[in-house]
Amino acid sequence: MEIILKTDIKGLGYKNDLVEVKPGYGRNYLIPQGYAVLATASNKKILAENIKQAAHKADKIKKDAEEIAAQLENLTLEIKAKVGDSGKIFGKVTTLQISDALAEKGITLDRKKISINMEVATAGEFEAEADLHREVKTAIKFVVVGE
């Protein structure tokens, strides 16, 4: 089943992408939730017109994402956590903590655009990934230190 995404969906695609999904997933979840529409001939024409009109806006959004990526490349965040005697941290580091640490540095980034691909169980240096734009992804370096 071919659908047109109306929003970014992690693991599936970005807004205005034409994607192929299983019929049950599309009909029972994506379309009723308002995340997608059927890819009919008329919807494809509307999509093409919307993409054409949004080209200038998309360039600006991409440039903004590239600027944020450039700022993040040279930045190392410090995340404080309670650490036990063995060096393990209590709890875990979340994307919300990383987003808050970025906000302290003056960079506004939604926590949903950040993903931590490894388990952060001890103090030390780690990396998270920021999905700023469909073509712009960057690593966020952070250090977990004990309080």
C-alpha positions as CSV (number, residue, x, y, z in Angstrom):
1,M,0.0,0.0,0.0
2,E,1.4,3.4,-1.0
3,I,0.9,6.3,1.3
4,I,2.1,9.9,1.6
5,L,3.4,10.9,5.1
6,K,2.0,14.0,6.6
7,T,4.5,14.1,9.5
8,D,8.0,12.7,10.2
9,I,7.8,9.1,11.5
10,K,11.0,7.6,13.0
11,G,12.0,4.5,11.1
12,L,9.5,5.0,8.3
13,G,10.2,8.4,6.6
14,Y,9.9,12.1,6.6
15,K,7.0,14.5,5.9
16,N,5.8,14.4,2.2
17,D,7.7,11.1,1.5
18,L,5.9,8.5,-0.6
19,V,6.4,5.2,1.2
20,E,5.2,1.6,0.8
21,V,3.7,0.1,4.0
22,K,1.7,-3.0,4.8
23,P,-2.1,-2.4,4.3
24,G,-3.0,-3.0,7.9
25,Y,-0.4,-0.5,9.3
26,G,-1.5,2.1,6.8
27,R,-5.3,1.6,7.1
28,N,-5.5,0.9,10.8
29,Y,-2.9,3.2,12.3
30,L,-1.2,5.8,10.0
31,I,-4.3,7.1,8.2
32,P,-6.7,7.3,11.2
33,Q,-4.1,9.0,13.3
34,G,-3.6,11.6,10.6
35,Y,0.0,10.7,10.0
36,A,-0.6,9.8,6.4
37,V,-3.0,9.9,3.4
38,L,-3.5,7.4,0.6
39,A,-1.3,8.0,-2.4
40,T,-4.0,8.5,-5.0
41,A,-3.4,10.3,-8.3
42,S,-4.9,13.5,-7.0
43,N,-3.0,13.4,-3.7
44,K,0.3,12.8,-5.7
45,K,-0.5,16.0,-7.7
46,I,-1.2,18.0,-4.6
47,L,2.1,16.6,-3.1
48,A,4.1,17.7,-6.1
49,E,2.6,21.2,-6.0
50,N,3.2,21.5,-2.2
51,I,6.9,20.4,-2.6
52,K,7.4,22.9,-5.4
53,Q,6.0,25.7,-3.3
54,A,7.9,24.7,-0.2
55,A,11.3,24.5,-1.9
56,H,12.5,27.9,-0.7
57,K,11.3,27.3,2.8
58,A,13.0,23.9,2.8
59,D,16.3,25.4,1.8
60,K,16.1,27.8,4.8
61,I,15.3,25.0,7.2
62,K,18.2,22.9,5.9
63,K,20.6,25.8,6.3
64,D,19.4,26.3,9.9
65,A,19.9,22.6,10.6
66,E,23.4,22.8,9.1
67,E,24.2,25.8,11.4
68,I,23.1,23.9,14.5
69,A,25.1,20.8,13.3
70,A,28.2,23.0,13.0
71,Q,27.7,24.2,16.6
72,L,27.2,20.7,17.9
73,E,30.4,19.3,16.3
74,N,32.6,21.4,18.5
75,L,30.5,21.0,21.7
76,T,30.9,18.5,24.5
77,L,28.1,18.5,27.0
78,E,28.5,17.7,30.7
79,I,25.7,15.6,32.2
80,K,25.7,15.1,36.0
81,A,24.5,11.9,37.5
82,K,24.8,10.1,40.8
83,V,27.6,7.5,40.6
84,G,28.1,4.6,42.9
85,D,31.4,3.2,44.2
86,S,31.8,0.9,41.2
87,G,31.5,3.7,38.7
88,K,28.0,2.8,37.6
89,I,25.4,5.6,37.5
90,F,22.0,5.4,39.2
91,G,19.2,5.5,36.7
92,K,20.1,6.4,33.1
93,V,20.9,9.4,31.0
94,T,17.9,10.4,28.9
95,T,17.4,12.6,25.8
96,L,15.6,15.1,28.0
97,Q,18.8,15.7,30.0
98,I,20.7,16.2,26.8
99,S,18.1,18.6,25.4
100,D,18.2,20.6,28.7
101,A,22.0,20.7,28.6
102,L,21.9,22.0,25.1
103,A,19.3,24.6,26.1
104,E,21.8,25.8,28.8
105,K,24.3,26.3,26.0
106,G,21.8,28.3,23.9
107,I,20.8,25.6,21.4
108,T,17.2,24.7,21.2
109,L,16.7,21.1,20.1
110,D,13.6,19.0,20.7
111,R,14.3,15.8,22.7
112,K,12.5,13.7,20.1
113,K,15.2,14.5,17.5
114,I,17.9,13.1,19.8
115,S,18.6,9.4,20.1
116,I,21.1,7.6,22.3
117,N,22.2,4.4,20.5
118,M,24.2,2.9,23.3
119,E,23.5,2.1,26.9
120,V,24.9,4.8,29.3
121,A,25.5,2.9,32.5
122,T,28.8,4.3,33.7
123,A,30.5,7.7,33.9
124,G,32.6,8.6,30.9
125,E,32.3,9.9,27.3
126,F,29.4,9.0,25.0
127,E,27.7,10.0,21.8
128,A,24.1,10.6,20.9
129,E,22.7,11.3,17.4
130,A,20.7,14.4,16.5
131,D,18.4,14.1,13.5
132,L,18.1,17.8,12.5
133,H,16.9,17.4,9.0
134,R,16.4,14.5,6.5
135,E,19.8,15.3,5.1
136,V,21.5,16.6,8.2
137,K,22.4,14.3,11.1
138,T,25.2,14.9,13.6
139,A,26.7,13.4,16.7
140,I,26.3,15.1,20.1
141,K,29.3,14.3,22.4
142,F,28.5,14.2,26.1
143,V,30.4,13.3,29.3
144,V,28.7,11.8,32.2
145,V,30.3,13.0,35.5
146,G,29.5,12.0,39.1
147,E,27.9,14.5,41.5
